Amino acid sequence: MAKKITLPLTEELAKTLKAGDEVLLTGTIYTSRDAGHKRMCEMLERGEELPFNPENATIYYVGPTPAKPGQVIGSAGPTTSGRMDAYAPTMMRVGARGMIGKGARLPEVIDAMKKYSGVYFGAIGGAGALLAKCIKSAKLIAFEDLGAEALRELYVEDMPLVVIIDSEGTNLYEKGRASYLNSKK
């Protein structure tokens, strides 16, 4: 049975989540991909404030398609998270705690997750239209010139996700692979 999680993703809440947990996420999340992350990290290097408060924030690695008439947002499937690996430790250092995407993460990201109690949620790739139904509002907040990669604030209800890497660094991809290999012995 999926755990119902209401954001923000505090340190205490993050520590209750374990690799393999199925969750239904509700609350405010932010969207950004590599171009947006690069800009945010450059802003931080210059001592500027980000366009949103990163404290306990969850960032969805997505570049949604334009909304059709009557829709809040277009298709909103996850992008490959490794494209944000160069920026994720910096974002966690300034308070962001949750990340939503697909695919493996580098050891440096996992180390930062352990240090800052971060959680990496996996969303189902190829299910962007289905995931978009969980998005109840979408607001552009920065980097409009980046188009699909602009920074947006979304409100989601019961977004189905799986904890891929928890705040202790336990990695579902590694656990699953080890389990499979042990079953073949």
N, C-alpha and C positions, 0 to 999 in steps of 0.2 A: 504494500500500500504506500502510495506517495505521501511524503511529508508536505504539509502546507506551510510555506515560508512567506512571511511578510517582511518586506524591506523597510528600513535600511539593514544591510548586512553588517551588524555589529560584530566585534571580536567574539563576544560571548556566543552569539548565534552561529558564527562561522565554525567555532570549535565543536558545536554539536553535530555538524555534518560530516559524514564519512564517505569515502570513495565507494561508489556503488549505490548510494542513496538516490532514490527517485524523488524528485521534488516538483511541486507546483508553486511557481514563484509569482507573487503579487506585489506590486509597488512600482516605484519610479526607477527606471534604468536609463542609461545614456548609451547612445550609439557612436561608434567611432571605428575607423579602420586605420591602416598604416599612415596615410597622408595626414589625417587628423591627429593621430598620436604623435607624429613627428612635430607638428605645429605646437601641440600642447607641451611637449618636452622642451622645445625651443623657448616657449613662453616662460616656463619654469626656470630655464637657464638664465634668462634675462631678469629674473626676479618678479615677473608679472603674475597676476592671479589668473587662474583658469576661468573659463566662462561658466563653470558650474562648481559647486562645492564637492570636492572629491572625497570628503570624509565619509567612510562606510559606503561608498558608491559601488554600484555594479555596472560594468560596461559590456555592452553587447557588440561583438565584432560583426557588424552587418552593414551592408550598403543596400538599403531597401529600394525597390523599384517605385516609380511614381504611383500615387494612389489613383485609382479609377474613380469616376463620379460615385459618390455615396460611400466610399471607403475611407478609413482613417489613414491607411498606408497601403502600399503595394506589397508584393511578395517580400518577405523578410527572413530569408534563411541565413544561417551563419556562414561566415567566411573562415578561411584557414587561419587559425590563431597564431601559428608560427610567424606570420607576417608582423605581429605586434610584439614578438619576444624581445626585440631590442629596446622597447619602450615600457614594457610591463613592470619591471622592477622600479623604475622611476615613478610610475603611476601609483604603485603600491606604497612607495616611500612617502608620498604626499597624502595617503589616506584611502585610496581606492582599494577595495577588498575583494570584490567579486568580478569574475570575467566569464563571459559566455561566448562559446565558439565551437570549433571542431578541430580535431587533430592534436598531435603531440605537442608538448612544450619542452623548451630547452632546460637543462639543469639549473641555469642561472635564474630562470623564472620560478622553478620549484623551490629553490633556496630562498628567494624573496617571499614566496607564499608561506614558507615555514616561519620566516622572520617576522612577517607582518600579519600572520593569520589569514592568508588569502585562500580563496576557494575558486576552483576552475570548474564551471558547469559546461557540460556538453549539450548542444542542441542538435537535433536531427538534421543532417544535411539533406537537401532535396525536398524538404517539407516547408519551404518558405511561405507558401500560400496558407498552409495550415497554421503555422506559427503566427502569421499576421492576424489571424482571428483572435489571438490572445491580446493583441495591442488595442487598447481602448482609446488612447489619445497619443498624438505625436506633434511635437513642437520643435521647429528649427531654432537652435540657440546660438550657433556660431559656424563659421567657415562655409557659408552658403556657396561660395565659388567652387567648393569641392563636389558639388552635386550630390550623388548618392553617398559620398564619404563625409558629408557635412556632419557636424555634431548636433544630435537631436536628443530631446528628452522624451521618453516614452513612458506611458503608464500601462502596465501589463497586468492581466488577471489570469491566474492559474496557468502560467506558461510551463509546459512540461519539459523538464530538464533532468539530467543525471549528473551527480557529482563525479567528475572524472578524477580530479586531484583534490585532496582535502588539505586542511591547514597543517597537518602533520607530514605532508608530502607523500602520503599513500596514493598510488597511481593505479586507477582501475585498468588502464591499458596494460600495465605490467602484470597486475594480478591476474587478469584474464588470460594473458599469454602464458604465464606460468601454470595456471590451472589447466589450460589446454595441453601444454607440453607434458605435464604430469599424467594426464589422462591417456596419453599415447604410450606410456611406458608399460 
